[in-house]
Amino acid sequence: MTREEIVKQVNAVLADEFEVKEETLLPEANVKETLNLDSLSLVDLVAMIHQMYKVKIPVADLRNIQTFNNLYDYIESHLPNE
C-alpha cells in the first residue's frame, strides 16, 4: 500500500466518522484539534486504525502523533508485511 493510498483512505474514513470536511485534514494540521477529539473519540480513532490496517497504536506512541503526517507515517511504518 502506498502512502498516497493510506492518506486517501484515512482521510475519507476520518472525514466521515468525525463529520469534518476532507479539505480540513491537512498533513500539518493537528489531529486532535481538527477532529475535535476527546479521550473517548481518540480511542475510536485508534480502534479504526487497528481495524483498517491491523496497526496497534500504544498510548506511548499516541503521544507522538500530533499531526496527520505523523499519523500517516506511523501507519505506513507499522503496516504488517503482506
mmCIF file as gemmi writes it, N, C-alpha and C atoms, coordinates in Angstrom:
data_model
loop_
_atom_site.group_PDB
_atom_site.id
_atom_site.type_symbol
_atom_site.label_atom_id
_atom_site.label_alt_id
_atom_site.label_comp_id
_atom_site.label_asym_id
_atom_site.label_entity_id
_atom_site.label_seq_id
_atom_site.pdbx_PDB_ins_code
_atom_site.Cartn_x
_atom_site.Cartn_y
_atom_site.Cartn_z
_atom_site.occupancy
_atom_site.B_iso_or_equiv
_atom_site.pdbx_formal_charge
_atom_site.auth_seq_id
_atom_site.auth_asym_id
_atom_site.pdbx_PDB_model_num
ATOM 1 N N . MET Axp A 1 ? 0.853 -1.182 0 1 0 ? 1 A 1
ATOM 2 C CA . MET Axp A 1 ? 0 0 0 1 0 ? 1 A 1
ATOM 3 C C . MET Axp A 1 ? 0.898 1.246 0 1 0 ? 1 A 1
ATOM 4 N N . THR Axp A 2 ? 0.599 2.166 -0.893 1 0 ? 2 A 1
ATOM 5 C CA . THR Axp A 2 ? 1.417 3.376 -0.983 1 0 ? 2 A 1
ATOM 6 C C . THR Axp A 2 ? 0.965 4.405 0.046 1 0 ? 2 A 1
ATOM 7 N N . ARG Axp A 3 ? 1.835 5.357 0.297 1 0 ? 3 A 1
ATOM 8 C CA . ARG Axp A 3 ? 1.478 6.435 1.229 1 0 ? 3 A 1
ATOM 9 C C . ARG Axp A 3 ? 0.247 7.192 0.714 1 0 ? 3 A 1
ATOM 10 N N . GLU Axp A 4 ? 0.211 7.419 -0.582 1 0 ? 4 A 1
ATOM 11 C CA . GLU Axp A 4 ? -0.926 8.142 -1.173 1 0 ? 4 A 1
ATOM 12 C C . GLU Axp A 4 ? -2.242 7.408 -0.904 1 0 ? 4 A 1
ATOM 13 N N . GLU Axp A 5 ? -2.215 6.088 -1.018 1 0 ? 5 A 1
ATOM 14 C CA . GLU Axp A 5 ? -3.413 5.288 -0.742 1 0 ? 5 A 1
ATOM 15 C C . GLU Axp A 5 ? -3.803 5.385 0.733 1 0 ? 5 A 1
ATOM 16 N N . ILE Axp A 6 ? -2.804 5.357 1.612 1 0 ? 6 A 1
ATOM 17 C CA . ILE Axp A 6 ? -3.061 5.477 3.048 1 0 ? 6 A 1
ATOM 18 C C . ILE Axp A 6 ? -3.711 6.823 3.346 1 0 ? 6 A 1
ATOM 19 N N . VAL Axp A 7 ? -3.127 7.896 2.829 1 0 ? 7 A 1
ATOM 20 C CA . VAL Axp A 7 ? -3.652 9.247 3.073 1 0 ? 7 A 1
ATOM 21 C C . VAL Axp A 7 ? -5.092 9.366 2.589 1 0 ? 7 A 1
ATOM 22 N N . LYS Axp A 8 ? -5.331 8.897 1.384 1 0 ? 8 A 1
ATOM 23 C CA . LYS Axp A 8 ? -6.671 8.99 0.792 1 0 ? 8 A 1
ATOM 24 C C . LYS Axp A 8 ? -7.697 8.216 1.621 1 0 ? 8 A 1
ATOM 25 N N . GLN Axp A 9 ? -7.334 6.991 1.99 1 0 ? 9 A 1
ATOM 26 C CA . GLN Axp A 9 ? -8.238 6.114 2.745 1 0 ? 9 A 1
ATOM 27 C C . GLN Axp A 9 ? -8.487 6.65 4.158 1 0 ? 9 A 1
ATOM 28 N N . VAL Axp A 10 ? -7.421 7.032 4.843 1 0 ? 10 A 1
ATOM 29 C CA . VAL Axp A 10 ? -7.55 7.545 6.21 1 0 ? 10 A 1
ATOM 30 C C . VAL Axp A 10 ? -8.404 8.811 6.208 1 0 ? 10 A 1
ATOM 31 N N . ASN Axp A 11 ? -8.118 9.732 5.303 1 0 ? 11 A 1
ATOM 32 C CA . ASN Axp A 11 ? -8.867 10.985 5.257 1 0 ? 11 A 1
ATOM 33 C C . ASN Axp A 11 ? -10.349 10.753 4.987 1 0 ? 11 A 1
ATOM 34 N N . ALA Axp A 12 ? -10.662 9.849 4.075 1 0 ? 12 A 1
ATOM 35 C CA . ALA Axp A 12 ? -12.062 9.571 3.757 1 0 ? 12 A 1
ATOM 36 C C . ALA Axp A 12 ? -12.803 9.016 4.974 1 0 ? 12 A 1
ATOM 37 N N . VAL Axp A 13 ? -12.173 8.073 5.664 1 0 ? 13 A 1
ATOM 38 C CA . VAL Axp A 13 ? -12.814 7.462 6.835 1 0 ? 13 A 1
ATOM 39 C C . VAL Axp A 13 ? -12.942 8.469 7.981 1 0 ? 13 A 1
ATOM 40 N N . LEU Axp A 14 ? -11.894 9.229 8.24 1 0 ? 14 A 1
ATOM 41 C CA . LEU Axp A 14 ? -11.94 10.202 9.336 1 0 ? 14 A 1
ATOM 42 C C . LEU Axp A 14 ? -12.955 11.306 9.064 1 0 ? 14 A 1
ATOM 43 N N . ALA Axp A 15 ? -13.016 11.782 7.833 1 0 ? 15 A 1
ATOM 44 C CA . ALA Axp A 15 ? -13.974 12.825 7.476 1 0 ? 15 A 1
ATOM 45 C C . ALA Axp A 15 ? -15.396 12.34 7.718 1 0 ? 15 A 1
ATOM 46 N N . ASP Axp A 16 ? -15.658 11.103 7.334 1 0 ? 16 A 1
ATOM 47 C CA . ASP Axp A 16 ? -16.985 10.518 7.511 1 0 ? 16 A 1
ATOM 48 C C . ASP Axp A 16 ? -17.292 10.279 8.986 1 0 ? 16 A 1
ATOM 49 N N . GLU Axp A 17 ? -16.368 9.642 9.684 1 0 ? 17 A 1
ATOM 50 C CA . GLU Axp A 17 ? -16.582 9.262 11.08 1 0 ? 17 A 1
ATOM 51 C C . GLU Axp A 17 ? -16.702 10.464 12.014 1 0 ? 17 A 1
ATOM 52 N N . PHE Axp A 18 ? -15.861 11.471 11.796 1 0 ? 18 A 1
ATOM 53 C CA . PHE Axp A 18 ? -15.835 12.615 12.705 1 0 ? 18 A 1
ATOM 54 C C . PHE Axp A 18 ? -16.545 13.845 12.143 1 0 ? 18 A 1
ATOM 55 N N . GLU Axp A 19 ? -17.232 13.644 11.015 1 0 ? 19 A 1
ATOM 56 C CA . GLU Axp A 19 ? -18.071 14.677 10.405 1 0 ? 19 A 1
ATOM 57 C C . GLU Axp A 19 ? -17.33 15.999 10.185 1 0 ? 19 A 1
ATOM 58 N N . VAL Axp A 20 ? -16.197 15.89 9.5 1 0 ? 20 A 1
ATOM 59 C CA . VAL Axp A 20 ? -15.44 17.08 9.098 1 0 ? 20 A 1
ATOM 60 C C . VAL Axp A 20 ? -15.22 16.996 7.59 1 0 ? 20 A 1
ATOM 61 N N . LYS Axp A 21 ? -14.891 18.124 6.988 1 0 ? 21 A 1
ATOM 62 C CA . LYS Axp A 21 ? -14.618 18.129 5.557 1 0 ? 21 A 1
ATOM 63 C C . LYS Axp A 21 ? -13.206 17.624 5.314 1 0 ? 21 A 1
ATOM 64 N N . GLU Axp A 22 ? -13.059 16.803 4.278 1 0 ? 22 A 1
ATOM 65 C CA . GLU Axp A 22 ? -11.739 16.242 3.96 1 0 ? 22 A 1
ATOM 66 C C . GLU Axp A 22 ? -10.697 17.341 3.74 1 0 ? 22 A 1
ATOM 67 N N . GLU Axp A 23 ? -11.14 18.489 3.23 1 0 ? 23 A 1
ATOM 68 C CA . GLU Axp A 23 ? -10.205 19.594 2.964 1 0 ? 23 A 1
ATOM 69 C C . GLU Axp A 23 ? -9.533 20.105 4.239 1 0 ? 23 A 1
ATOM 70 N N . THR Axp A 24 ? -10.134 19.867 5.392 1 0 ? 24 A 1
ATOM 71 C CA . THR Axp A 24 ? -9.541 20.34 6.651 1 0 ? 24 A 1
ATOM 72 C C . THR Axp A 24 ? -8.463 19.387 7.17 1 0 ? 24 A 1
ATOM 73 N N . LEU Axp A 25 ? -8.353 18.215 6.578 1 0 ? 25 A 1
ATOM 74 C CA . LEU Axp A 25 ? -7.388 17.214 7.031 1 0 ? 25 A 1
ATOM 75 C C . LEU Axp A 25 ? -6.049 17.418 6.323 1 0 ? 25 A 1
ATOM 76 N N . LEU Axp A 26 ? -5.41 18.512 6.641 1 0 ? 26 A 1
ATOM 77 C CA . LEU Axp A 26 ? -4.125 18.865 6.042 1 0 ? 26 A 1
ATOM 78 C C . LEU Axp A 26 ? -3.001 18.106 6.736 1 0 ? 26 A 1
ATOM 79 N N . PRO Axp A 27 ? -1.949 17.75 5.99 1 0 ? 27 A 1
ATOM 80 C CA . PRO Axp A 27 ? -0.852 16.963 6.58 1 0 ? 27 A 1
ATOM 81 C C . PRO Axp A 27 ? -0.253 17.582 7.845 1 0 ? 27 A 1
ATOM 82 N N . GLU Axp A 28 ? -0.145 18.904 7.893 1 0 ? 28 A 1
ATOM 83 C CA . GLU Axp A 28 ? 0.484 19.538 9.06 1 0 ? 28 A 1
ATOM 84 C C . GLU Axp A 28 ? -0.524 19.959 10.141 1 0 ? 28 A 1
ATOM 85 N N . ALA Axp A 29 ? -1.811 19.694 9.916 1 0 ? 29 A 1
ATOM 86 C CA . ALA Axp A 29 ? -2.842 20.051 10.896 1 0 ? 29 A 1
ATOM 87 C C . ALA Axp A 29 ? -2.787 19.12 12.11 1 0 ? 29 A 1
ATOM 88 N N . ASN Axp A 30 ? -3.173 19.655 13.26 1 0 ? 30 A 1
ATOM 89 C CA . ASN Axp A 30 ? -3.207 18.877 14.494 1 0 ? 30 A 1
ATOM 90 C C . ASN Axp A 30 ? -4.417 17.933 14.475 1 0 ? 30 A 1
ATOM 91 N N . VAL Axp A 31 ? -4.169 16.667 14.699 1 0 ? 31 A 1
ATOM 92 C CA . VAL Axp A 31 ? -5.224 15.648 14.628 1 0 ? 31 A 1
ATOM 93 C C . VAL Axp A 31 ? -6.32 15.911 15.652 1 0 ? 31 A 1
ATOM 94 N N . LYS Axp A 32 ? -5.934 16.098 16.907 1 0 ? 32 A 1
ATOM 95 C CA . LYS Axp A 32 ? -6.927 16.261 17.978 1 0 ? 32 A 1
ATOM 96 C C . LYS Axp A 32 ? -7.773 17.52 17.782 1 0 ? 32 A 1
ATOM 97 N N . GLU Axp A 33 ? -7.133 18.617 17.404 1 0 ? 33 A 1
ATOM 98 C CA . GLU Axp A 33 ? -7.869 19.874 17.212 1 0 ? 33 A 1
ATOM 99 C C . GLU Axp A 33 ? -8.773 19.811 15.981 1 0 ? 33 A 1
ATOM 100 N N . THR Axp A 34 ? -8.243 19.294 14.878 1 0 ? 34 A 1
ATOM 101 C CA . THR Axp A 34 ? -9.003 19.253 13.632 1 0 ? 34 A 1
ATOM 102 C C . THR Axp A 34 ? -10.235 18.36 13.757 1 0 ? 34 A 1
ATOM 103 N N . LEU Axp A 35 ? -10.073 17.231 14.424 1 0 ? 35 A 1
ATOM 104 C CA . LEU Axp A 35 ? -11.186 16.288 14.581 1 0 ? 35 A 1
ATOM 105 C C . LEU Axp A 35 ? -11.975 16.532 15.86 1 0 ? 35 A 1
ATOM 106 N N . ASN Axp A 36 ? -11.529 17.518 16.656 1 0 ? 36 A 1
ATOM 107 C CA . ASN Axp A 36 ? -12.188 17.85 17.91 1 0 ? 36 A 1
ATOM 108 C C . ASN Axp A 36 ? -12.321 16.612 18.806 1 0 ? 36 A 1
ATOM 109 N N . LEU Axp A 37 ? -11.186 15.934 19.029 1 0 ? 37 A 1
ATOM 110 C CA . LEU Axp A 37 ? -11.18 14.671 19.755 1 0 ? 37 A 1
ATOM 111 C C . LEU Axp A 37 ? -11.092 14.857 21.266 1 0 ? 37 A 1
ATOM 112 N N . ASP Axp A 38 ? -11.929 14.122 21.985 1 0 ? 38 A 1
ATOM 113 C CA . ASP Axp A 38 ? -11.761 13.991 23.428 1 0 ? 38 A 1
ATOM 114 C C . ASP Axp A 38 ? -11.153 12.599 23.635 1 0 ? 38 A 1
ATOM 115 N N . SER Axp A 39 ? -10.957 12.199 24.864 1 0 ? 39 A 1
ATOM 116 C CA . SER Axp A 39 ? -10.278 10.923 25.114 1 0 ? 39 A 1
ATOM 117 C C . SER Axp A 39 ? -11.055 9.731 24.557 1 0 ? 39 A 1
ATOM 118 N N . LEU Axp A 40 ? -12.373 9.792 24.604 1 0 ? 40 A 1
ATOM 119 C CA . LEU Axp A 40 ? -13.185 8.683 24.103 1 0 ? 40 A 1
ATOM 120 C C . LEU Axp A 40 ? -13.11 8.592 22.58 1 0 ? 40 A 1
ATOM 121 N N . SER Axp A 41 ? -13.202 9.72 21.894 1 0 ? 41 A 1
ATOM 122 C CA . SER Axp A 41 ? -13.128 9.678 20.432 1 0 ? 41 A 1
ATOM 123 C C . SER Axp A 41 ? -11.719 9.351 19.956 1 0 ? 41 A 1
ATOM 124 N N . LEU Axp A 42 ? -10.727 9.631 20.777 1 0 ? 42 A 1
ATOM 125 C CA . LEU Axp A 42 ? -9.348 9.239 20.454 1 0 ? 42 A 1
ATOM 126 C C . LEU Axp A 42 ? -9.231 7.715 20.454 1 0 ? 42 A 1
ATOM 127 N N . VAL Axp A 43 ? -9.91 7.073 21.397 1 0 ? 43 A 1
ATOM 128 C CA . VAL Axp A 43 ? -9.951 5.607 21.446 1 0 ? 43 A 1
ATOM 129 C C . VAL Axp A 43 ? -10.623 5.074 20.176 1 0 ? 43 A 1
ATOM 130 N N . ASP Axp A 44 ? -11.689 5.738 19.737 1 0 ? 44 A 1
ATOM 131 C CA . ASP Axp A 44 ? -12.369 5.348 18.494 1 0 ? 44 A 1
ATOM 132 C C . ASP Axp A 44 ? -11.416 5.436 17.308 1 0 ? 44 A 1
ATOM 133 N N . LEU Axp A 45 ? -10.635 6.502 17.265 1 0 ? 45 A 1
ATOM 134 C CA . LEU Axp A 45 ? -9.672 6.692 16.181 1 0 ? 45 A 1
ATOM 135 C C . LEU Axp A 45 ? -8.656 5.544 16.157 1 0 ? 45 A 1
ATOM 136 N N . VAL Axp A 46 ? -8.106 5.216 17.313 1 0 ? 46 A 1
ATOM 137 C CA . VAL Axp A 46 ? -7.127 4.126 17.419 1 0 ? 46 A 1
ATOM 138 C C . VAL Axp A 46 ? -7.768 2.805 16.985 1 0 ? 46 A 1
ATOM 139 N N . ALA Axp A 47 ? -8.997 2.571 17.392 1 0 ? 47 A 1
ATOM 140 C CA . ALA Axp A 47 ? -9.707 1.337 17.028 1 0 ? 47 A 1
ATOM 141 C C . ALA Axp A 47 ? -9.935 1.262 15.516 1 0 ? 47 A 1
ATOM 142 N N . MET Axp A 48 ? -10.275 2.386 14.899 1 0 ? 48 A 1
ATOM 143 C CA . MET Axp A 48 ? -10.49 2.404 13.45 1 0 ? 48 A 1
ATOM 144 C C . MET Axp A 48 ? -9.201 2.081 12.694 1 0 ? 48 A 1
ATOM 145 N N . ILE Axp A 49 ? -8.094 2.677 13.15 1 0 ? 49 A 1
ATOM 146 C CA . ILE Axp A 49 ? -6.804 2.422 12.503 1 0 ? 49 A 1
ATOM 147 C C . ILE Axp A 49 ? -6.442 0.942 12.639 1 0 ? 49 A 1
ATOM 148 N N . HIS Axp A 50 ? -6.693 0.394 13.817 1 0 ? 50 A 1
ATOM 149 C CA . HIS Axp A 50 ? -6.396 -1.03 14.031 1 0 ? 50 A 1
ATOM 150 C C . HIS Axp A 50 ? -7.264 -1.9 13.135 1 0 ? 50 A 1
ATOM 151 N N . GLN Axp A 51 ? -8.521 -1.572 13.027 1 0 ? 51 A 1
ATOM 152 C CA . GLN Axp A 51 ? -9.445 -2.355 12.206 1 0 ? 51 A 1
ATOM 153 C C . GLN Axp A 51 ? -9.08 -2.263 10.723 1 0 ? 51 A 1
ATOM 154 N N . MET Axp A 52 ? -8.73 -1.072 10.262 1 0 ? 52 A 1
ATOM 155 C CA . MET Axp A 52 ? -8.43 -0.865 8.844 1 0 ? 52 A 1
ATOM 156 C C . MET Axp A 52 ? -7.085 -1.457 8.425 1 0 ? 52 A 1
ATOM 157 N N . TYR Axp A 53 ? -6.076 -1.301 9.283 1 0 ? 53 A 1
ATOM 158 C CA . TYR Axp A 53 ? -4.707 -1.633 8.877 1 0 ? 53 A 1
ATOM 159 C C . TYR Axp A 53 ? -4.025 -2.688 9.739 1 0 ? 53 A 1
ATOM 160 N N . LYS Axp A 54 ? -4.701 -3.174 10.771 1 0 ? 54 A 1
ATOM 161 C CA . LYS Axp A 54 ? -4.089 -4.126 11.712 1 0 ? 54 A 1
ATOM 162 C C . LYS Axp A 54 ? -2.851 -3.516 12.376 1 0 ? 54 A 1
ATOM 163 N N . VAL Axp A 55 ? -2.918 -2.21 12.593 1 0 ? 55 A 1
ATOM 164 C CA . VAL Axp A 55 ? -1.825 -1.477 13.241 1 0 ? 55 A 1
ATOM 165 C C . VAL Axp A 55 ? -2.302 -1.035 14.611 1 0 ? 55 A 1
ATOM 166 N N . LYS Axp A 56 ? -1.625 -1.511 15.657 1 0 ? 56 A 1
ATOM 167 C CA . LYS Axp A 56 ? -1.96 -1.089 17.02 1 0 ? 56 A 1
ATOM 168 C C . LYS Axp A 56 ? -1.128 0.134 17.366 1 0 ? 56 A 1
ATOM 169 N N . ILE Axp A 57 ? -1.777 1.109 18.007 1 0 ? 57 A 1
ATOM 170 C CA . ILE Axp A 57 ? -1.059 2.313 18.432 1 0 ? 57 A 1
ATOM 171 C C . ILE Axp A 57 ? -1.074 2.359 19.959 1 0 ? 57 A 1
ATOM 172 N N . PRO Axp A 58 ? 0.038 1.994 20.599 1 0 ? 58 A 1
ATOM 173 C CA . PRO Axp A 58 ? 0.1 2.061 22.062 1 0 ? 58 A 1
ATOM 174 C C . PRO Axp A 58 ? 0.013 3.515 22.545 1 0 ? 58 A 1
ATOM 175 N N . VAL Axp A 59 ? -0.446 3.689 23.77 1 0 ? 59 A 1
ATOM 176 C CA . VAL Axp A 59 ? -0.598 5.03 24.346 1 0 ? 59 A 1
ATOM 177 C C . VAL Axp A 59 ? 0.704 5.818 24.26 1 0 ? 59 A 1
ATOM 178 N N . ALA Axp A 60 ? 1.816 5.171 24.532 1 0 ? 60 A 1
ATOM 179 C CA . ALA Axp A 60 ? 3.113 5.861 24.497 1 0 ? 60 A 1
ATOM 180 C C . ALA Axp A 60 ? 3.386 6.438 23.105 1 0 ? 60 A 1
ATOM 181 N N . ASP Axp A 61 ? 3.029 5.701 22.064 1 0 ? 61 A 1
ATOM 182 C CA . ASP Axp A 61 ? 3.233 6.179 20.694 1 0 ? 61 A 1
ATOM 183 C C . ASP Axp A 61 ? 2.202 7.238 20.316 1 0 ? 61 A 1
ATOM 184 N N . LEU Axp A 62 ? 1.016 7.102 20.852 1 0 ? 62 A 1
ATOM 185 C CA . LEU Axp A 62 ? -0.067 8.041 20.537 1 0 ? 62 A 1
ATOM 186 C C . LEU Axp A 62 ? 0.311 9.472 20.894 1 0 ? 62 A 1
ATOM 187 N N . ARG Axp A 63 ? 1.076 9.628 21.958 1 0 ? 63 A 1
ATOM 188 C CA . ARG Axp A 63 ? 1.504 10.972 22.379 1 0 ? 63 A 1
ATOM 189 C C . ARG Axp A 63 ? 2.365 11.655 21.325 1 0 ? 63 A 1
ATOM 190 N N . ASN Axp A 64 ? 3.045 10.861 20.493 1 0 ? 64 A 1
ATOM 191 C CA . ASN Axp A 64 ? 3.921 11.411 19.471 1 0 ? 64 A 1
ATOM 192 C C . ASN Axp A 64 ? 3.196 11.714 18.158 1 0 ? 64 A 1
ATOM 193 N N . ILE Axp A 65 ? 1.955 11.304 18.071 1 0 ? 65 A 1
ATOM 194 C CA . ILE Axp A 65 ? 1.188 11.546 16.85 1 0 ? 65 A 1
ATOM 195 C C . ILE Axp A 65 ? 0.393 12.837 17.042 1 0 ? 65 A 1
ATOM 196 N N . GLN Axp A 66 ? 0.97 13.919 16.563 1 0 ? 66 A 1
ATOM 197 C CA . GLN Axp A 66 ? 0.338 15.233 16.712 1 0 ? 66 A 1
ATOM 198 C C . GLN Axp A 66 ? -0.378 15.659 15.43 1 0 ? 66 A 1
ATOM 199 N N . THR Axp A 67 ? 0.275 15.443 14.285 1 0 ? 67 A 1
ATOM 200 C CA . THR Axp A 67 ? -0.276 15.9 13.006 1 0 ? 67 A 1
ATOM 201 C C . THR Axp A 67 ? -0.761 14.712 12.179 1 0 ? 67 A 1
ATOM 202 N N . PHE Axp A 68 ? -1.484 15.016 11.124 1 0 ? 68 A 1
ATOM 203 C CA . PHE Axp A 68 ? -1.927 13.948 10.228 1 0 ? 68 A 1
ATOM 204 C C . PHE Axp A 68 ? -0.723 13.285 9.559 1 0 ? 68 A 1
ATOM 205 N N . ASN Axp A 69 ? 0.318 14.069 9.26 1 0 ? 69 A 1
ATOM 206 C CA . ASN Axp A 69 ? 1.543 13.489 8.706 1 0 ? 69 A 1
ATOM 207 C C . ASN Axp A 69 ? 2.119 12.445 9.654 1 0 ? 69 A 1
ATOM 208 N N . ASN Axp A 70 ? 2.136 12.761 10.963 1 0 ? 70 A 1
ATOM 209 C CA . ASN Axp A 70 ? 2.62 11.799 11.958 1 0 ? 70 A 1
ATOM 210 C C . ASN Axp A 70 ? 1.789 10.513 11.908 1 0 ? 70 A 1
ATOM 211 N N . LEU Axp A 71 ? 0.483 10.674 11.765 1 0 ? 71 A 1
ATOM 212 C CA . LEU Axp A 71 ? -0.42 9.518 11.716 1 0 ? 71 A 1
ATOM 213 C C . LEU Axp A 71 ? -0.146 8.674 10.478 1 0 ? 71 A 1
ATOM 214 N N . TYR Axp A 72 ? -0.022 9.327 9.315 1 0 ? 72 A 1
ATOM 215 C CA . TYR Axp A 72 ? 0.266 8.591 8.075 1 0 ? 72 A 1
ATOM 216 C C . TYR Axp A 72 ? 1.616 7.878 8.185 1 0 ? 72 A 1
ATOM 217 N N . ASP Axp A 73 ? 2.628 8.575 8.721 1 0 ? 73 A 1
ATOM 218 C CA . ASP Axp A 73 ? 3.959 7.972 8.886 1 0 ? 73 A 1
ATOM 219 C C . ASP Axp A 73 ? 3.88 6.731 9.77 1 0 ? 73 A 1
ATOM 220 N N . TYR Axp A 74 ? 3.139 6.859 10.866 1 0 ? 74 A 1
ATOM 221 C CA . TYR Axp A 74 ? 3.03 5.75 11.819 1 0 ? 74 A 1
ATOM 222 C C . TYR Axp A 74 ? 2.386 4.538 11.149 1 0 ? 74 A 1
ATOM 223 N N . ILE Axp A 75 ? 1.285 4.766 10.463 1 0 ? 75 A 1
ATOM 224 C CA . ILE Axp A 75 ? 0.585 3.664 9.79 1 0 ? 75 A 1
ATOM 225 C C . ILE Axp A 75 ? 1.507 3.021 8.756 1 0 ? 75 A 1
ATOM 226 N N . GLU Axp A 76 ? 2.127 3.865 7.928 1 0 ? 76 A 1
ATOM 227 C CA . GLU Axp A 76 ? 2.993 3.362 6.866 1 0 ? 76 A 1
ATOM 228 C C . GLU Axp A 76 ? 4.154 2.528 7.42 1 0 ? 76 A 1
ATOM 229 N N . SER Axp A 77 ? 4.746 2.982 8.519 1 0 ? 77 A 1
ATOM 230 C CA . SER Axp A 77 ? 5.912 2.277 9.065 1 0 ? 77 A 1
ATOM 231 C C . SER Axp A 77 ? 5.538 1.042 9.897 1 0 ? 77 A 1
ATOM 232 N N . HIS Axp A 78 ? 4.261 0.902 10.253 1 0 ? 78 A 1
ATOM 233 C CA . HIS Axp A 78 ? 3.846 -0.244 11.085 1 0 ? 78 A 1
ATOM 234 C C . HIS Axp A 78 ? 2.911 -1.214 10.362 1 0 ? 78 A 1
ATOM 235 N N . LEU Axp A 79 ? 2.707 -1.012 9.063 1 0 ? 79 A 1
ATOM 236 C CA . LEU Axp A 79 ? 1.856 -1.93 8.32 1 0 ? 79 A 1
ATOM 237 C C . LEU Axp A 79 ? 2.449 -3.338 8.359 1 0 ? 79 A 1
ATOM 238 N N . PRO Axp A 80 ? 1.592 -4.331 8.6 1 0 ? 80 A 1
ATOM 239 C CA . PRO Axp A 80 ? 2.097 -5.703 8.573 1 0 ? 80 A 1
ATOM 240 C C . PRO Axp A 80 ? 2.574 -6.046 7.153 1 0 ? 80 A 1
ATOM 241 N N . ASN Axp A 81 ? 3.625 -6.825 7.055 1 0 ? 81 A 1
ATOM 242 C CA . ASN Axp A 81 ? 4.12 -7.234 5.737 1 0 ? 81 A 1
ATOM 243 C C . ASN Axp A 81 ? 3.109 -8.157 5.084 1 0 ? 81 A 1
ATOM 244 N N . GLU Axp A 82 ? 2.84 -7.88 3.841 1 0 ? 82 A 1
ATOM 245 C CA . GLU Axp A 82 ? 1.837 -8.666 3.115 1 0 ? 82 A 1
ATOM 246 C C . GLU Axp A 82 ? 2.454 -9.932 2.579 1 0 ? 82 A 1
